[in-house]
Amino acid sequence: MAKVPLDGLRIEVPHAASSAEVAGRLEAFAQDMAQNKFREWGVSIVRHGETHLQLAGRRDGTHFDAEVRAEDRRAVVSLTGSIELSRLKLTLAGGVQGVRRRVEDELAATLREHLA
Amino acid sequence: MNHPERGEFTRKFDREILGDESAAEEEREAQRLAALAQDEALEAEFQKILSVLDYRANWLRERFPGFRPVGDLGFRGRRFEFLHEDKVVGYVEFRVRLTDSQQGLRIESFMELEGQFPRRHDYVNFPKDNVNLDRVKRFVESKLLEFAGPYQDAYGS
C-alpha cells in the first residue's frame, strides 16, 4: 500500500453570495461531502461558526481534515491528512501528484457547484 | 467486486483509473437516484404552490357567485374565471414553471377584465429548492385583490 499526503492542498473559490447565504451554501457543501463525495470515509462535521466548518474523515489507512471557511468574497478549503491506496491505483492515477490533483479537482468542482 | 459503500469520489476514481465497470454502473445508478430525488423535491415545491392556489380557489368560491375554476389546463397552475350573466367577463391565471435557466421556479400571473383592463402579466421567481411560501401567498393575494376590486365595482351585486 502507498500513502498520498494531502497536506498543503488549498482550494479557493470566489463567490458573490451574501454572508447569510454563504453560510447555508457551505453547510450544503459539507453535507454533500459527508453524504455523497466521501461517504465511505465516515465524514463528521464540526461547526466552529456560521462560515467556519471542519470536516474530518477516517477509514482504514486514510484520514483527512478539511477546514472550510468563508473569507472576503472567497470560500477556502484547506486539507491535511493522507490517502492510503494500492500501488497499482497510485501508478494508474499518475502518482502522488495525480491523486492530489484529483482530490483538489473534486473539491473545487463541488465547492463551485454549491456557490454558483 | 461489489463496493456498495463507495462515495462519489472513489467511484469516479476507480472508474477512471481502473476502468472499473462496476464503479461506472454504480455511478449511473447514483446519478439516476440523484435525478429522481431532485425531481421529487421539485414536485414537492410545485405542490406547495398549487396548494396555495387551491386554498384561494375555495376562498374565491365562497365570496364570488360568478367564480368558477377551470380544469384541464395545458400548463401547471390554475385558471380562475369570473362570469356575469353566464358569460366569462374576466379571468386570473397562475402558471408555475421552471425559469429558462432551469435554476428557479417562476409563478406568472395573467389577468384580464372585460371593459376594465386588457391582459396584464406579472411574475415572481424563487430558487427551485427553496420556495418561500409566505411570498407565494402574498403574490397570489395581491394579484387576486388587483383583479377583485375592479371586478366587484363593475359586476358585483
HADDOCK unambig.tbl for C-alpha pairs under 7 A between the chains (distance, minus, plus):
assign (segid A and resid 36 and name CA) (segid B and resid 7 and name CA) 5.53 0.50 0.50
assign (segid A and resid 36 and name CA) (segid B and resid 8 and name CA) 5.71 0.50 0.50
assign (segid A and resid 37 and name CA) (segid B and resid 7 and name CA) 5.06 0.50 0.50
assign (segid A and resid 37 and name CA) (segid B and resid 8 and name CA) 4.38 0.50 0.50
assign (segid A and resid 37 and name CA) (segid B and resid 9 and name CA) 5.11 0.50 0.50
assign (segid A and resid 38 and name CA) (segid B and resid 7 and name CA) 4.88 0.50 0.50
assign (segid A and resid 38 and name CA) (segid B and resid 8 and name CA) 6.54 0.50 0.50
assign (segid A and resid 38 and name CA) (segid B and resid 9 and name CA) 6.16 0.50 0.50
assign (segid A and resid 39 and name CA) (segid B and resid 6 and name CA) 6.84 0.50 0.50
assign (segid A and resid 39 and name CA) (segid B and resid 7 and name CA) 4.64 0.50 0.50
assign (segid A and resid 40 and name CA) (segid B and resid 5 and name CA) 5.72 0.50 0.50
assign (segid A and resid 40 and name CA) (segid B and resid 6 and name CA) 5.58 0.50 0.50
assign (segid A and resid 40 and name CA) (segid B and resid 7 and name CA) 5.56 0.50 0.50
assign (segid A and resid 92 and name CA) (segid B and resid 17 and name CA) 5.60 0.50 0.50
assign (segid A and resid 93 and name CA) (segid B and resid 17 and name CA) 5.70 0.50 0.50
